[in-house]
Amino acid sequence: MRFTNVRISAPGDSPNTDGIKISNSNGVAIDGGNIGTGDDCIAIISGSKNVLISNVFCGPGHGISVGSLGRDDGEENVENIKVRNCTLSDTTNGLRIKSWARTLSKPLKASNFVYEDIVMNNVYNPIIIDQEYCPGHGCSNK
């Protein structure tokens, strides 16, 4: 599945407004576009494989995220993610990988991520890898 020249807009202070959320998909390509939200511009979650994101402008928002992963049993691996030639501007985060600190019944793998030619302007947290993600700060399995 291929998306080209996508335009998505939500107020920068609007909660839970992911621009695009990719889940349980193989071979998704997003080429070109402008995404501004109050949450992740693009979120890649459980079961996503062979995803290509290119030539996207993101901002405002929380950047381009993988995850959160590992919150629930039964989630699937995330593999072969490529993000290239993208610009993030006026975002809280740039490139982010977030996973919960939980014991699952089977291991969950996130592998083979490539980020290249990424431009960041006024990004508060340019790169974040959070292996103890807990958005409400009340998590018991940290």
C-alpha positions in Angstrom: 0.0 0.0 0.0 1.4 3.4 -1.0 0.4 6.9 0.1 1.8 9.9 -1.7 1.6 13.6 -0.9 -0.4 13.2 2.3 -1.7 16.3 4.1 -2.9 15.9 7.7 -3.6 18.7 10.1 -4.7 18.9 13.7 -4.1 21.6 16.3 -0.7 21.2 18.0 -2.3 21.0 21.4 -4.9 18.4 20.5 -4.4 15.1 22.4 -4.5 11.6 20.8 -4.3 12.9 17.2 -1.8 10.6 15.6 -1.5 11.6 11.9 -0.9 8.1 10.6 -0.8 4.9 12.7 0.6 1.8 10.9 -0.3 -1.6 12.6 -0.1 -5.2 11.5 0.8 -4.2 7.9 3.5 -5.3 5.5 4.9 -3.1 2.7 3.4 0.3 3.5 5.1 3.3 1.8 4.4 6.9 2.6 6.1 9.2 0.1 5.8 13.0 0.5 3.4 15.1 2.5 3.0 17.4 5.4 1.7 16.1 8.8 1.0 18.3 11.7 -0.7 17.0 14.9 -0.9 17.1 18.6 0.5 13.6 18.9 2.8 11.4 16.7 3.0 12.5 13.1 3.5 8.8 12.2 3.3 5.9 14.7 4.5 2.4 13.7 3.2 -0.2 16.1 2.7 -4.0 16.5 3.1 -6.2 13.5 4.4 -3.6 11.0 7.0 -4.9 8.5 8.8 -3.4 5.5 7.7 0.2 6.0 9.2 3.1 4.1 8.6 6.7 5.1 10.2 9.3 2.8 10.0 13.0 2.0 7.6 13.8 4.8 7.5 17.1 6.7 6.4 16.6 10.3 5.4 19.4 12.6 4.0 20.3 15.0 3.6 17.0 16.8 5.5 14.3 18.6 7.6 13.2 15.7 7.9 9.8 14.1 7.6 7.0 16.6 8.0 3.2 16.7 5.7 2.0 19.5 4.7 1.9 22.0 5.5 -1.8 22.0 5.1 -4.5 24.6 2.1 -3.2 26.5 0.0 -6.3 25.8 0.7 -10.0 25.2 0.1 -11.0 21.6 1.8 -8.1 20.0 3.9 -8.9 16.9 7.5 -7.9 15.9 8.2 -4.7 14.2 10.9 -5.1 11.4 12.5 -3.4 8.5 11.5 0.2 9.0 13.2 2.9 6.9 12.7 6.6 7.4 14.6 8.9 4.9 14.7 12.4 3.6 12.3 13.7 6.2 12.1 17.0 8.1 10.8 17.4 11.6 10.2 21.0 12.7 8.8 22.4 16.0 8.1 19.0 17.4 8.5 17.7 21.0 10.3 14.6 19.7 12.1 13.7 16.6 12.7 10.0 16.1 11.4 7.9 19.0 11.3 4.2 19.9 9.2 3.4 22.9 8.6 0.0 24.6 7.0 -1.0 27.9 9.0 -2.7 30.7 6.8 -5.7 31.0 7.3 -9.5 31.0 5.4 -11.0 28.1 4.6 -14.6 27.4 6.8 -14.5 24.3 9.7 -12.1 23.4 8.9 -9.2 21.2 11.5 -8.0 18.7 12.0 -4.6 17.1 14.8 -4.8 14.5 16.4 -3.4 11.3 15.5 0.3 11.6 17.3 2.7 9.2 17.1 6.5 9.6 18.9 8.6 7.0 19.0 12.2 5.8 16.8 13.5 8.6 16.6 17.2 9.2 15.4 18.5 12.6 14.6 22.2 13.4 13.6 23.2 16.9 13.0 19.7 18.1 13.0 19.4 21.9 14.1 15.7 22.1 15.8 14.8 18.7 16.3 11.1 19.4 14.6 9.0 22.2 14.9 5.3 22.9 12.6 4.7 25.9 12.6 1.0 27.1 10.5 1.8 30.2 7.7 3.8 28.5 4.9 4.6 31.0 2.8 7.6 29.9 0.7 7.7 33.1 3.7 7.2 35.5 1.7 4.6 37.4 3.2 1.5 35.9 3.9 -1.4 38.2 6.3 -3.4 36.0 9.2 -0.9 35.7 
